[in-house]
């Protein structure tokens, strides 16, 4: 990543997504009667956010690759 890319990278957005997903997972487990620890929900949310970000990065790379190969 270049410094220009890093400056556009919204870390607060990822943190907000992680916190929201942690809360949703914890509330869902509590509502279903499993009483999962908050740390376990946070770890699961971190994994889901990381997989989502990696998928988004791959999608953007694939789109850029296909656009660069298409004849104009």
CHARMM-style PDB file with segment names, atoms N, HN, CA, C and O in Angstrom:
ATOM      1  N   UNK     1       0.831  -1.170   0.000  1.00  0.00      PROA
ATOM      2  CA  UNK     1       0.000   0.000   0.000  1.00  0.00      PROA
ATOM      3  C   UNK     1       0.880   1.239   0.000  1.00  0.00      PROA
ATOM      4  O   UNK     1       1.892   1.305   0.699  1.00  0.00      PROA
ATOM      5  N   UNK     2       0.492   2.176  -0.763  1.00  0.00      PROA
ATOM      6  HN  UNK     2      -0.329   2.122  -1.331  1.00  0.00      PROA
ATOM      7  CA  UNK     2       1.229   3.437  -0.782  1.00  0.00      PROA
ATOM      8  C   UNK     2       0.672   4.357   0.301  1.00  0.00      PROA
ATOM      9  O   UNK     2      -0.374   4.078   0.888  1.00  0.00      PROA
ATOM     10  N   UNK     3       1.368   5.433   0.555  1.00  0.00      PROA
ATOM     11  HN  UNK     3       2.217   5.659   0.079  1.00  0.00      PROA
ATOM     12  CA  UNK     3       0.886   6.357   1.585  1.00  0.00      PROA
ATOM     13  C   UNK     3      -0.437   6.992   1.176  1.00  0.00      PROA
ATOM     14  O   UNK     3      -1.264   7.310   2.031  1.00  0.00      PROA
ATOM     15  N   UNK     4      -0.641   7.177  -0.119  1.00  0.00      PROA
ATOM     16  HN  UNK     4       0.031   6.919  -0.814  1.00  0.00      PROA
ATOM     17  CA  UNK     4      -1.911   7.727  -0.591  1.00  0.00      PROA
ATOM     18  C   UNK     4      -3.052   6.749  -0.320  1.00  0.00      PROA
ATOM     19  O   UNK     4      -4.145   7.155   0.076  1.00  0.00      PROA
ATOM     20  N   UNK     5      -2.793   5.460  -0.534  1.00  0.00      PROA
ATOM     21  HN  UNK     5      -1.905   5.130  -0.855  1.00  0.00      PROA
ATOM     22  CA  UNK     5      -3.808   4.445  -0.263  1.00  0.00      PROA
ATOM     23  C   UNK     5      -4.088   4.359   1.228  1.00  0.00      PROA
ATOM     24  O   UNK     5      -5.243   4.234   1.633  1.00  0.00      PROA
ATOM     25  N   UNK     6      -3.050   4.424   2.050  1.00  0.00      PROA
ATOM     26  HN  UNK     6      -2.111   4.525   1.721  1.00  0.00      PROA
ATOM     27  CA  UNK     6      -3.233   4.345   3.484  1.00  0.00      PROA
ATOM     28  C   UNK     6      -4.052   5.513   4.017  1.00  0.00      PROA
ATOM     29  O   UNK     6      -4.826   5.348   4.960  1.00  0.00      PROA
ATOM     30  N   UNK     7      -3.889   6.683   3.425  1.00  0.00      PROA
ATOM     31  HN  UNK     7      -3.261   6.817   2.659  1.00  0.00      PROA
ATOM     32  CA  UNK     7      -4.638   7.839   3.909  1.00  0.00      PROA
ATOM     33  C   UNK     7      -6.122   7.721   3.581  1.00  0.00      PROA
ATOM     34  O   UNK     7      -6.950   8.332   4.256  1.00  0.00      PROA
ATOM     35  N   UNK     8      -6.470   6.948   2.560  1.00  0.00      PROA
ATOM     36  HN  UNK     8      -5.797   6.451   2.012  1.00  0.00      PROA
ATOM     37  CA  UNK     8      -7.879   6.756   2.211  1.00  0.00      PROA
ATOM     38  C   UNK     8      -8.478   5.545   2.917  1.00  0.00      PROA
ATOM     39  O   UNK     8      -9.686   5.324   2.833  1.00  0.00      PROA
ATOM     40  N   UNK     9      -7.662   4.761   3.607  1.00  0.00      PROA
ATOM     41  HN  UNK     9      -6.681   4.940   3.675  1.00  0.00      PROA
ATOM     42  CA  UNK     9      -8.106   3.541   4.259  1.00  0.00      PROA
ATOM     43  C   UNK     9      -8.804   3.882   5.572  1.00  0.00      PROA
ATOM     44  O   UNK     9      -8.145   4.316   6.517  1.00  0.00      PROA
ATOM     45  N   UNK    10     -10.107   3.700   5.652  1.00  0.00      PROA
ATOM     46  HN  UNK    10     -10.642   3.348   4.884  1.00  0.00      PROA
ATOM     47  CA  UNK    10     -10.840   4.135   6.842  1.00  0.00      PROA
ATOM     48  C   UNK    10     -10.799   3.091   7.961  1.00  0.00      PROA
ATOM     49  O   UNK    10     -11.657   2.211   8.018  1.00  0.00      PROA
ATOM     50  N   UNK    11      -9.822   3.184   8.835  1.00  0.00      PROA
ATOM     51  HN  UNK    11      -9.124   3.899   8.789  1.00  0.00      PROA
ATOM     52  CA  UNK    11      -9.683   2.223   9.937  1.00  0.00      PROA
ATOM     53  C   UNK    11     -10.872   2.305  10.890  1.00  0.00      PROA
ATOM     54  O   UNK    11     -11.285   1.291  11.453  1.00  0.00      PROA
ATOM     55  N   UNK    12     -11.423   3.499  11.075  1.00  0.00      PROA
ATOM     56  HN  UNK    12     -11.087   4.323  10.618  1.00  0.00      PROA
ATOM     57  CA  UNK    12     -12.563   3.633  11.973  1.00  0.00      PROA
ATOM     58  C   UNK    12     -13.769   2.864  11.452  1.00  0.00      PROA
ATOM     59  O   UNK    12     -14.583   2.380  12.238  1.00  0.00      PROA
ATOM     60  N   UNK    13     -13.890   2.749  10.142  1.00  0.00      PROA
ATOM     61  HN  UNK    13     -13.229   3.143   9.503  1.00  0.00      PROA
ATOM     62  CA  UNK    13     -15.001   2.014   9.546  1.00  0.00      PROA
ATOM     63  C   UNK    13     -14.901   0.526   9.871  1.00  0.00      PROA
ATOM     64  O   UNK    13     -15.902  -0.120  10.180  1.00  0.00      PROA
ATOM     65  N   UNK    14     -13.699  -0.002   9.799  1.00  0.00      PROA
ATOM     66  HN  UNK    14     -12.885   0.523   9.548  1.00  0.00      PROA
ATOM     67  CA  UNK    14     -13.503  -1.420  10.116  1.00  0.00      PROA
ATOM     68  C   UNK    14     -13.758  -1.662  11.598  1.00  0.00      PROA
ATOM     69  O   UNK    14     -14.373  -2.662  11.970  1.00  0.00      PROA
ATOM     70  N   UNK    15     -13.294  -0.761  12.431  1.00  0.00      PROA
ATOM     71  HN  UNK    15     -12.794   0.051  12.129  1.00  0.00      PROA
ATOM     72  CA  UNK    15     -13.513  -0.884  13.871  1.00  0.00      PROA
ATOM     73  C   UNK    15     -15.005  -0.827  14.201  1.00  0.00      PROA
ATOM     74  O   UNK    15     -15.489  -1.598  15.030  1.00  0.00      PROA
ATOM     75  N   UNK    16     -15.716   0.066  13.569  1.00  0.00      PROA
ATOM     76  HN  UNK    16     -15.322   0.692  12.896  1.00  0.00      PROA
ATOM     77  CA  UNK    16     -17.161   0.171  13.799  1.00  0.00      PROA
ATOM     78  C   UNK    16     -17.883  -1.091  13.320  1.00  0.00      PROA
ATOM     79  O   UNK    16     -18.802  -1.574  13.983  1.00  0.00      PROA
ATOM     80  N   UNK    17     -17.467  -1.620  12.174  1.00  0.00      PROA
ATOM     81  HN  UNK    17     -16.720  -1.229  11.636  1.00  0.00      PROA
ATOM     82  CA  UNK    17     -18.064  -2.850  11.651  1.00  0.00      PROA
ATOM     83  C   UNK    17     -17.810  -4.014  12.608  1.00  0.00      PROA
ATOM     84  O   UNK    17     -18.703  -4.820  12.869  1.00  0.00      PROA
ATOM     85  N   UNK    18     -16.574  -4.093  13.131  1.00  0.00      PROA
ATOM     86  HN  UNK    18     -15.848  -3.439  12.919  1.00  0.00      PROA
ATOM     87  CA  UNK    18     -16.218  -5.159  14.060  1.00  0.00      PROA
ATOM     88  C   UNK    18     -17.032  -5.057  15.351  1.00  0.00      PROA
ATOM     89  O   UNK    18     -17.546  -6.061  15.844  1.00  0.00      PROA
ATOM     90  N   UNK    19     -17.148  -3.848  15.894  1.00  0.00      PROA
ATOM     91  HN  UNK    19     -16.731  -3.032  15.493  1.00  0.00      PROA
ATOM     92  CA  UNK    19     -17.889  -3.657  17.143  1.00  0.00      PROA
ATOM     93  C   UNK    19     -19.374  -3.977  16.961  1.00  0.00      PROA
ATOM     94  O   UNK    19     -19.993  -4.589  17.831  1.00  0.00      PROA
ATOM     95  N   UNK    20     -19.930  -3.567  15.849  1.00  0.00      PROA
ATOM     96  HN  UNK    20     -19.427  -3.069  15.142  1.00  0.00      PROA
ATOM     97  CA  UNK    20     -21.337  -3.849  15.577  1.00  0.00      PROA
ATOM     98  C   UNK    20     -21.577  -5.345  15.425  1.00  0.00      PROA
ATOM     99  O   UNK    20     -22.527  -5.891  15.986  1.00  0.00      PROA
ATOM    100  N   UNK    21     -20.722  -5.993  14.673  1.00  0.00      PROA
ATOM    101  HN  UNK    21     -19.950  -5.550  14.217  1.00  0.00      PROA
ATOM    102  CA  UNK    21     -20.863  -7.433  14.472  1.00  0.00      PROA
ATOM    103  C   UNK    21     -20.654  -8.198  15.777  1.00  0.00      PROA
ATOM    104  O   UNK    21     -21.326  -9.202  16.017  1.00  0.00      PROA
ATOM    105  N   UNK    22     -19.735  -7.737  16.618  1.00  0.00      PROA
ATOM    106  HN  UNK    22     -19.189  -6.921  16.423  1.00  0.00      PROA
ATOM    107  CA  UNK    22     -19.534  -8.359  17.931  1.00  0.00      PROA
ATOM    108  C   UNK    22     -20.816  -8.270  18.749  1.00  0.00      PROA
ATOM    109  O   UNK    22     -21.246  -9.254  19.351  1.00  0.00      PROA
ATOM    110  N   UNK    23     -21.416  -7.100  18.769  1.00  0.00      PROA
ATOM    111  HN  UNK    23     -21.067  -6.301  18.280  1.00  0.00      PROA
ATOM    112  CA  UNK    23     -22.661  -6.924  19.509  1.00  0.00      PROA
ATOM    113  C   UNK    23     -23.790  -7.785  18.977  1.00  0.00      PROA
ATOM    114  O   UNK    23     -24.552  -8.364  19.751  1.00  0.00      PROA
ATOM    115  N   UNK    24     -23.899  -7.870  17.669  1.00  0.00      PROA
ATOM    116  HN  UNK    24     -23.279  -7.399  17.041  1.00  0.00      PROA
ATOM    117  CA  UNK    24     -24.950  -8.693  17.068  1.00  0.00      PROA
ATOM    118  C   UNK    24     -24.756 -10.160  17.414  1.00  0.00      PROA
ATOM    119  O   UNK    24     -25.712 -10.845  17.778  1.00  0.00      PROA
ATOM    120  N   UNK    25     -23.518 -10.651  17.303  1.00  0.00      PROA
ATOM    121  HN  UNK    25     -22.741 -10.094  17.007  1.00  0.00      PROA
ATOM    122  CA  UNK    25     -23.254 -12.054  17.635  1.00  0.00      PROA
ATOM    123  C   UNK    25     -23.522 -12.337  19.111  1.00  0.00      PROA
ATOM    124  O   UNK    25     -24.089 -13.376  19.449  1.00  0.00      PROA
ATOM    125  N   UNK    26     -23.120 -11.422  19.990  1.00  0.00      PROA
ATOM    126  HN  UNK    26     -22.659 -10.578  19.715  1.00  0.00      PROA
ATOM    127  CA  UNK    26     -23.330 -11.622  21.419  1.00  0.00      PROA
ATOM    128  C   UNK    26     -24.819 -11.602  21.759  1.00  0.00      PROA
ATOM    129  O   UNK    26     -25.301 -12.450  22.511  1.00  0.00      PROA
ATOM    130  N   UNK    27     -25.542 -10.634  21.205  1.00  0.00      PROA
ATOM    131  HN  UNK    27     -25.150  -9.946  20.595  1.00  0.00      PROA
ATOM    132  CA  UNK    27     -26.984 -10.562  21.477  1.00  0.00      PROA
ATOM    133  C   UNK    27     -27.724 -11.781  20.926  1.00  0.00      PROA
ATOM    134  O   UNK    27     -28.641 -12.297  21.565  1.00  0.00      PROA
ATOM    135  N   UNK    28     -27.322 -12.238  19.740  1.00  0.00      PROA
ATOM    136  HN  UNK    28     -26.577 -11.819  19.222  1.00  0.00      PROA
ATOM    137  CA  UNK    28     -27.965 -13.419  19.156  1.00  0.00      PROA
ATOM    138  C   UNK    28     -27.708 -14.662  20.007  1.00  0.00      PROA
ATOM    139  O   UNK    28     -28.615 -15.465  20.228  1.00  0.00      PROA
ATOM    140  N   UNK    29     -26.480 -14.819  20.480  1.00  0.00      PROA
ATOM    141  HN  UNK    29     -25.743 -14.167  20.300  1.00  0.00      PROA
ATOM    142  CA  UNK    29     -26.186 -15.994  21.305  1.00  0.00      PROA
ATOM    143  C   UNK    29     -26.931 -15.926  22.635  1.00  0.00      PROA
ATOM    144  O   UNK    29     -27.399 -16.949  23.136  1.00  0.00      PROA
ATOM    145  N   UNK    30     -27.043 -14.735  23.206  1.00  0.00      PROA
ATOM    146  HN  UNK    30     -26.663 -13.905  22.799  1.00  0.00      PROA
ATOM    147  CA  UNK    30     -27.779 -14.574  24.456  1.00  0.00      PROA
ATOM    148  C   UNK    30     -29.266 -14.837  24.245  1.00  0.00      PROA
ATOM    149  O   UNK    30     -29.910 -15.478  25.076  1.00  0.00      PROA
ATOM    150  N   UNK    31     -29.804 -14.348  23.146  1.00  0.00      PROA
ATOM    151  HN  UNK    31     -29.281 -13.827  22.471  1.00  0.00      PROA
ATOM    152  CA  UNK    31     -31.226 -14.555  22.857  1.00  0.00      PROA
ATOM    153  C   UNK    31     -31.547 -16.033  22.616  1.00  0.00      PROA
ATOM    154  O   UNK    31     -32.653 -16.488  22.907  1.00  0.00      PROA
ATOM    155  N   UNK    32     -30.589 -16.766  22.090  1.00  0.00      PROA
ATOM    156  HN  UNK    32     -29.690 -16.396  21.854  1.00  0.00      PROA
ATOM    157  CA  UNK    32     -30.801 -18.195  21.838  1.00  0.00      PROA
ATOM    158  C   UNK    32     -30.468 -19.061  23.058  1.00  0.00      PROA
ATOM    159  O   UNK    32     -30.622 -20.281  23.019  1.00  0.00      PROA
ATOM    160  N   UNK    33     -30.015 -18.424  24.133  1.00  0.00      PROA
ATOM    161  HN  UNK    33     -29.890 -17.432  24.164  1.00  0.00      PROA
ATOM    162  CA  UNK    33     -29.761 -19.141  25.370  1.00  0.00      PROA
ATOM    163  C   UNK    33     -28.402 -19.792  25.473  1.00  0.00      PROA
ATOM    164  O   UNK    33     -28.203 -20.642  26.341  1.00  0.00      PROA
ATOM    165  N   UNK    34     -27.450 -19.426  24.618  1.00  0.00      PROA
ATOM    166  HN  UNK    34     -27.612 -18.735  23.913  1.00  0.00      PROA
ATOM    167  CA  UNK    34     -26.126 -20.043  24.655  1.00  0.00      PROA
ATOM    168  C   UNK    34     -25.148 -19.307  25.560  1.00  0.00      PROA
ATOM    169  O   UNK    34     -24.165 -19.903  26.000  1.00  0.00      PROA
ATOM    170  N   UNK    35     -25.377 -18.062  25.844  1.00  0.00      PROA
ATOM    171  HN  UNK    35     -26.175 -17.577  25.486  1.00  0.00      PROA
ATOM    172  CA  UNK    35     -24.531 -17.239  26.713  1.00  0.00      PROA
ATOM    173  C   UNK    35     -23.050 -17.368  26.365  1.00  0.00      PROA
ATOM    174  O   UNK    35     -22.228 -17.683  27.225  1.00  0.00      PROA
ATOM    175  N   UNK    36     -22.721 -17.127  25.119  1.00  0.00      PROA
ATOM    176  HN  UNK    36     -23.389 -16.871  24.420  1.00  0.00      PROA
ATOM    177  CA  UNK    36     -21.346 -17.164  24.632  1.00  0.00      PROA
ATOM    178  C   UNK    36     -20.572 -15.972  25.198  1.00  0.00      PROA
ATOM    179  O   UNK    36     -21.103 -14.863  25.253  1.00  0.00      PROA
ATOM    180  N   UNK    37     -19.318 -16.190  25.620  1.00  0.00      PROA
ATOM    181  HN  UNK    37     -18.886 -17.091  25.576  1.00  0.00      PROA
ATOM    182  CA  UNK    37     -18.518 -15.064  26.149  1.00  0.00      PROA
ATOM    183  C   UNK    37     -18.312 -13.974  25.089  1.00  0.00      PROA
ATOM    184  O   UNK    37     -18.241 -14.250  23.892  1.00  0.00      PROA
ATOM    185  N   UNK    38     -18.222 -12.755  25.559  1.00  0.00      PROA
ATOM    186  HN  UNK    38     -18.280 -12.531  26.532  1.00  0.00      PROA
ATOM    187  CA  UNK    38     -18.040 -11.622  24.657  1.00  0.00      PROA
ATOM    188  C   UNK    38     -16.726 -11.739  23.886  1.00  0.00      PROA
ATOM    189  O   UNK    38     -16.659 -11.345  22.722  1.00  0.00      PROA
ATOM    190  N   UNK    39     -15.679 -12.278  24.521  1.00  0.00      PROA
ATOM    191  HN  UNK    39     -15.733 -12.598  25.466  1.00  0.00      PROA
ATOM    192  CA  UNK    39     -14.384 -12.438  23.847  1.00  0.00      PROA
ATOM    193  C   UNK    39     -14.496 -13.397  22.657  1.00  0.00      PROA
ATOM    194  O   UNK    39     -13.869 -13.171  21.622  1.00  0.00      PROA
ATOM    195  N   UNK    40     -15.273 -14.440  22.793  1.00  0.00      PROA
ATOM    196  HN  UNK    40     -15.782 -14.624  23.634  1.00  0.00      PROA
ATOM    197  CA  UNK    40     -15.463 -15.383  21.687  1.00  0.00      PROA
ATOM    198  C   UNK    40     -16.225 -14.726  20.536  1.00  0.00      PROA
ATOM    199  O   UNK    40     -15.918 -14.958  19.367  1.00  0.00      PROA
ATOM    200  N   UNK    41     -17.206 -13.918  20.871  1.00  0.00      PROA
ATOM    201  HN  UNK    41     -17.456 -13.730  21.821  1.00  0.00      PROA
ATOM    202  CA  UNK    41     -17.952 -13.193  19.840  1.00  0.00      PROA
ATOM    203  C   UNK    41     -17.055 -12.179  19.138  1.00  0.00      PROA
ATOM    204  O   UNK    41     -17.148 -11.998  17.924  1.00  0.00      PROA
ATOM    205  N   UNK    42     -16.189 -11.520  19.900  1.00  0.00      PROA
ATOM    206  HN  UNK    42     -16.113 -11.667  20.887  1.00  0.00      PROA
ATOM    207  CA  UNK    42     -15.270 -10.539  19.313  1.00  0.00      PROA
ATOM    208  C   UNK    42     -14.289 -11.217  18.368  1.00  0.00      PROA
ATOM    209  O   UNK    42     -13.977 -10.678  17.306  1.00  0.00      PROA
ATOM    210  N   UNK    43     -13.799 -12.399  18.748  1.00  0.00      PROA
ATOM    211  HN  UNK    43     -14.052 -12.836  19.610  1.00  0.00      PROA
ATOM    212  CA  UNK    43     -12.873 -13.136  17.885  1.00  0.00      PROA
ATOM    213  C   UNK    43     -13.571 -13.579  16.600  1.00  0.00      PROA
ATOM    214  O   UNK    43     -12.990 -13.484  15.519  1.00  0.00      PROA
ATOM    215  N   UNK    44     -14.790 -14.055  16.705  1.00  0.00      PROA
ATOM    216  HN  UNK    44     -15.261 -14.133  17.584  1.00  0.00      PROA
ATOM    217  CA  UNK    44     -15.544 -14.462  15.523  1.00  0.00      PROA
ATOM    218  C   UNK    44     -15.830 -13.271  14.615  1.00  0.00      PROA
ATOM    219  O   UNK    44     -15.738 -13.372  13.392  1.00  0.00      PROA
ATOM    220  N   UNK    45     -16.173 -12.156  15.224  1.00  0.00      PROA
ATOM    221  HN  UNK    45     -16.248 -12.074  16.218  1.00  0.00      PROA
ATOM    222  CA  UNK    45     -16.441 -10.950  14.442  1.00  0.00      PROA
ATOM    223  C   UNK    45     -15.183 -10.479  13.732  1.00  0.00      PROA
ATOM    224  O   UNK    45     -15.253 -10.040  12.584  1.00  0.00      PROA
ATOM    225  N   UNK    46     -14.022 -10.563  14.400  1.00  0.00      PROA
ATOM    226  HN  UNK    46     -13.966 -10.920  15.332  1.00  0.00      PROA
ATOM    227  CA  UNK    46     -12.765 -10.166  13.768  1.00  0.00      PROA
ATOM    228  C   UNK    46     -12.471 -11.044  12.560  1.00  0.00      PROA
ATOM    229  O   UNK    46     -12.027 -10.550  11.524  1.00  0.00      PROA
ATOM    230  N   UNK    47     -12.715 -12.333  12.688  1.00  0.00      PROA
ATOM    231  HN  UNK    47     -13.075 -12.735  13.529  1.00  0.00      PROA
ATOM    232  CA  UNK    47     -12.510 -13.246  11.564  1.00  0.00      PROA
ATOM    233  C   UNK    47     -13.451 -12.912  10.403  1.00  0.00      PROA
ATOM    234  O   UNK    47     -13.029 -12.872   9.247  1.00  0.00      PROA
ATOM    235  N   UNK    48     -14.709 -12.675  10.714  1.00  0.00      PROA
ATOM    236  HN  UNK    48     -15.052 -12.707  11.653  1.00  0.00      PROA
ATOM    237  CA  UNK    48     -15.668 -12.342   9.661  1.00  0.00      PROA
ATOM    238  C   UNK    48     -15.323 -11.035   8.960  1.00  0.00      PROA
ATOM    239  O   UNK    48     -15.443 -10.932   7.739  1.00  0.00      PROA
ATOM    240  N   UNK    49     -14.899 -10.043   9.722  1.00  0.00      PROA
ATOM    241  HN  UNK    49     -14.802 -10.127  10.713  1.00  0.00      PROA
ATOM    242  CA  UNK    49     -14.518  -8.757   9.129  1.00  0.00      PROA
ATOM    243  C   UNK    49     -13.274  -8.931   8.261  1.00  0.00      PROA
ATOM    244  O   UNK    49     -13.197  -8.360   7.173  1.00  0.00      PROA
ATOM    245  N   UNK    50     -12.301  -9.712   8.729  1.00  0.00      PROA
ATOM    246  HN  UNK    50     -12.364 -10.176   9.613  1.00  0.00      PROA
ATOM    247  CA  UNK    50     -11.078  -9.937   7.948  1.00  0.00      PROA
ATOM    248  C   UNK    50     -11.387 -10.654   6.637  1.00  0.00      PROA
ATOM    249  O   UNK    50     -10.852 -10.286   5.592  1.00  0.00      PROA
ATOM    250  N   UNK    51     -12.232 -11.659   6.681  1.00  0.00      PROA
ATOM    251  HN  UNK    51     -12.667 -11.958   7.530  1.00  0.00      PROA
ATOM    252  CA  UNK    51     -12.613 -12.375   5.459  1.00  0.00      PROA
ATOM    253  C   UNK    51     -13.376 -11.445   4.512  1.00  0.00      PROA
ATOM    254  O   UNK    51     -13.164 -11.487   3.300  1.00  0.00      PROA
ATOM    255  N   UNK    52     -14.246 -10.622   5.048  1.00  0.00      PROA
ATOM    256  HN  UNK    52     -14.418 -10.588   6.033  1.00  0.00      PROA
ATOM    257  CA  UNK    52     -14.987  -9.670   4.226  1.00  0.00      PROA
ATOM    258  C   UNK    52     -14.084  -8.643   3.569  1.00  0.00      PROA
ATOM    259  O   UNK    52     -14.254  -8.316   2.394  1.00  0.00      PROA
ATOM    260  N   UNK    53     -13.118  -8.132   4.333  1.00  0.00      PROA
ATOM    261  HN  UNK    53     -12.979  -8.398   5.287  1.00  0.00      PROA
ATOM    262  CA  UNK    53     -12.180  -7.155   3.769  1.00  0.00      PROA
ATOM    263  C   UNK    53     -11.302  -7.798   2.694  1.00  0.00      PROA
ATOM    264  O   UNK    53     -11.027  -7.178   1.666  1.00  0.00      PROA
ATOM    265  N   UNK    54     -10.865  -9.029   2.925  1.00  0.00      PROA
ATOM    266  HN  UNK    54     -11.088  -9.532   3.760  1.00  0.00      PROA
ATOM    267  CA  UNK    54     -10.048  -9.727   1.930  1.00  0.00      PROA
ATOM    268  C   UNK    54     -10.857  -9.974   0.660  1.00  0.00      PROA
ATOM    269  O   UNK    54     -10.339  -9.823  -0.447  1.00  0.00      PROA
ATOM    270  N   UNK    55     -12.112 -10.349   0.814  1.00  0.00      PROA
ATOM    271  HN  UNK    55     -12.532 -10.471   1.713  1.00  0.00      PROA
ATOM    272  CA  UNK    55     -12.975 -10.551  -0.346  1.00  0.00      PROA
ATOM    273  C   UNK    55     -13.204  -9.268  -1.123  1.00  0.00      PROA
ATOM    274  O   UNK    55     -13.210  -9.274  -2.354  1.00  0.00      PROA
ATOM    275  N   UNK    56     -13.391  -8.174  -0.409  1.00  0.00      PROA
ATOM    276  HN  UNK    56     -13.386  -8.170   0.591  1.00  0.00      PROA
ATOM    277  CA  UNK    56     -13.563  -6.879  -1.069  1.00  0.00      PROA
ATOM    278  C   UNK    56     -12.296  -6.480  -1.807  1.00  0.00      PROA
ATOM    279  O   UNK    56     -12.362  -5.965  -2.923  1.00  0.00      PROA
ATOM    280  N   UNK    57     -11.126  -6.715  -1.185  1.00  0.00      PROA
ATOM    281  HN  UNK    57     -11.072  -7.134  -0.278  1.00  0.00      PROA
ATOM    282  CA  UNK    57      -9.854  -6.397  -1.831  1.00  0.00      PROA
ATOM    283  C   UNK    57      -9.691  -7.223  -3.104  1.00  0.00      PROA
ATOM    284  O   UNK    57      -9.278  -6.692  -4.135  1.00  0.00      PROA
ATOM    285  N   UNK    58     -10.010  -8.520  -3.044  1.00  0.00      PROA
ATOM    286  HN  UNK    58     -10.345  -8.952  -2.206  1.00  0.00      PROA
ATOM    287  CA  UNK    58      -9.911  -9.370  -4.235  1.00  0.00      PROA
ATOM    288  C   UNK    58     -10.875  -8.916  -5.332  1.00  0.00      PROA
ATOM    289  O   UNK    58     -10.523  -8.913  -6.512  1.00  0.00      PROA
ATOM    290  N   UNK    59     -12.084  -8.535  -4.942  1.00  0.00      PROA
ATOM    291  HN  UNK    59     -12.371  -8.537  -3.984  1.00  0.00      PROA
ATOM    292  CA  UNK    59     -13.071  -8.071  -5.928  1.00  0.00      PROA
ATOM    293  C   UNK    59     -12.578  -6.812  -6.637  1.00  0.00      PROA
ATOM    294  O   UNK    59     -12.698  -6.684  -7.855  1.00  0.00      PROA
ATOM    295  N   UNK    60     -12.017  -5.877  -5.849  1.00  0.00      PROA
ATOM    296  HN  UNK    60     -11.920  -5.981  -4.860  1.00  0.00      PROA
ATOM    297  CA  UNK    60     -11.501  -4.649  -6.464  1.00  0.00      PROA
ATOM    298  C   UNK    60     -10.315  -4.934  -7.377  1.00  0.00      PROA
ATOM    299  O   UNK    60     -10.210  -4.339  -8.449  1.00  0.00      PROA
ATOM    300  N   UNK    61      -9.429  -5.825  -6.974  1.00  0.00      PROA
ATOM    301  HN  UNK    61      -9.515  -6.308  -6.102  1.00  0.00      PROA
ATOM    302  CA  UNK    61      -8.283  -6.191  -7.808  1.00  0.00      PROA
ATOM    303  C   UNK    61      -8.758  -6.870  -9.101  1.00  0.00      PROA
ATOM    304  O   UNK    61      -8.246  -6.586 -10.184  1.00  0.00      PROA
ATOM    305  N   UNK    62      -9.736  -7.760  -8.975  1.00  0.00      PROA
ATOM    306  HN  UNK    62     -10.153  -7.990  -8.095  1.00  0.00      PROA
ATOM    307  CA  UNK    62     -10.259  -8.475 -10.145  1.00  0.00      PROA
ATOM    308  C   UNK    62     -10.916  -7.501 -11.117  1.00  0.00      PROA
ATOM    309  O   UNK    62     -10.722  -7.597 -12.328  1.00  0.00      PROA
ATOM    310  N   UNK    63     -11.690  -6.569 -10.583  1.00  0.00      PROA
ATOM    311  HN  UNK    63     -11.848  -6.491  -9.598  1.00  0.00      PROA
ATOM    312  CA  UNK    63     -12.353  -5.575 -11.431  1.00  0.00      PROA
ATOM    313  C   UNK    63     -11.322  -4.707 -12.143  1.00  0.00      PROA
ATOM    314  O   UNK    63     -11.465  -4.435 -13.336  1.00  0.00      PROA
ATOM    315  N   UNK    64     -10.292  -4.270 -11.435  1.00  0.00      PROA
ATOM    316  HN  UNK    64     -10.175  -4.491 -10.466  1.00  0.00      PROA
ATOM    317  CA  UNK    64      -9.257  -3.453 -12.040  1.00  0.00      PROA
ATOM    318  C   UNK    64      -8.503  -4.248 -13.107  1.00  0.00      PROA
ATOM    319  O   UNK    64      -8.141  -3.709 -14.153  1.00  0.00      PROA
ATOM    320  N   UNK    65      -8.274  -5.507 -12.838  1.00  0.00      PROA
ATOM    321  HN  UNK    65      -8.568  -5.945 -11.988  1.00  0.00      PROA
ATOM    322  CA  UNK    65      -7.572  -6.369 -13.798  1.00  0.00      PROA
ATOM    323  C   UNK    65      -8.399  -6.557 -15.064  1.00  0.00      PROA
ATOM    324  O   UNK    65      -7.875  -6.472 -16.175  1.00  0.00      PROA
ATOM    325  N   UNK    66      -9.689  -6.813 -14.893  1.00  0.00      PROA
ATOM    326  HN  UNK    66     -10.115  -6.883 -13.990  1.00  0.00      PROA
ATOM    327  CA  UNK    66     -10.564  -7.019 -16.056  1.00  0.00      PROA
ATOM    328  C   UNK    66     -10.740  -5.723 -16.846  1.00  0.00      PROA
ATOM    329  O   UNK    66     -10.797  -5.750 -18.075  1.00  0.00      PROA
ATOM    330  N   UNK    67     -10.828  -4.586 -16.145  1.00  0.00      PROA
ATOM    331  HN  UNK    67     -10.782  -4.564 -15.146  1.00  0.00      PROA
ATOM    332  CA  UNK    67     -10.972  -3.305 -16.829  1.00  0.00      PROA
ATOM    333  C   UNK    67      -9.722  -2.960 -17.621  1.00  0.00      PROA
ATOM    334  O   UNK    67      -9.818  -2.363 -18.693  1.00  0.00      PROA
ATOM    335  N   UNK    68      -8.555  -3.324 -17.115  1.00  0.00      PROA
ATOM    336  HN  UNK    68      -8.477  -3.810 -16.244  1.00  0.00      PROA
ATOM    337  CA  UNK    68      -7.320  -3.000 -17.809  1.00  0.00      PROA
ATOM    338  C   UNK    68      -7.126  -3.871 -19.050  1.00  0.00      PROA
ATOM    339  O   UNK    68      -6.389  -3.497 -19.962  1.00  0.00      PROA
ATOM    340  N   UNK    69      -7.779  -5.020 -19.085  1.00  0.00      PROA
ATOM    341  HN  UNK    69      -8.378  -5.324 -18.344  1.00  0.00      PROA
ATOM    342  CA  UNK    69      -7.627  -5.931 -20.221  1.00  0.00      PROA
ATOM    343  C   UNK    69      -8.678  -5.701 -21.303  1.00  0.00      PROA
ATOM    344  O   UNK    69      -8.502  -6.150 -22.436  1.00  0.00      PROA
ATOM    345  N   UNK    70      -9.764  -5.010 -20.971  1.00  0.00      PROA
ATOM    346  HN  UNK    70      -9.907  -4.646 -20.050  1.00  0.00      PROA
ATOM    347  CA  UNK    70     -10.831  -4.823 -21.940  1.00  0.00      PROA
ATOM    348  C   UNK    70     -10.410  -3.790 -23.002  1.00  0.00      PROA
ATOM    349  O   UNK    70      -9.817  -2.760 -22.680  1.00  0.00      PROA
ATOM    350  N   UNK    71     -10.727  -4.084 -24.265  1.00  0.00      PROA
ATOM    351  HN  UNK    71     -11.209  -4.920 -24.526  1.00  0.00      PROA
ATOM    352  CA  UNK    71     -10.399  -3.117 -25.324  1.00  0.00      PROA
ATOM    353  C   UNK    71     -11.294  -1.900 -25.220  1.00  0.00      PROA
ATOM    354  O   UNK    71     -12.465  -2.006 -24.853  1.00  0.00      PROA
ATOM    355  N   UNK    72     -10.756  -0.781 -25.534  1.00  0.00      PROA
ATOM    356  HN  UNK    72      -9.805  -0.695 -25.832  1.00  0.00      PROA
ATOM    357  CA  UNK    72     -11.527   0.469 -25.449  1.00  0.00      PROA
ATOM    358  C   UNK    72     -11.866   0.955 -26.815  1.00  0.00      PROA
ATOM    359  OT1 UNK    72     -12.513   1.993 -26.958  1.00  0.00      PROA
TER     360      UNK     72
END
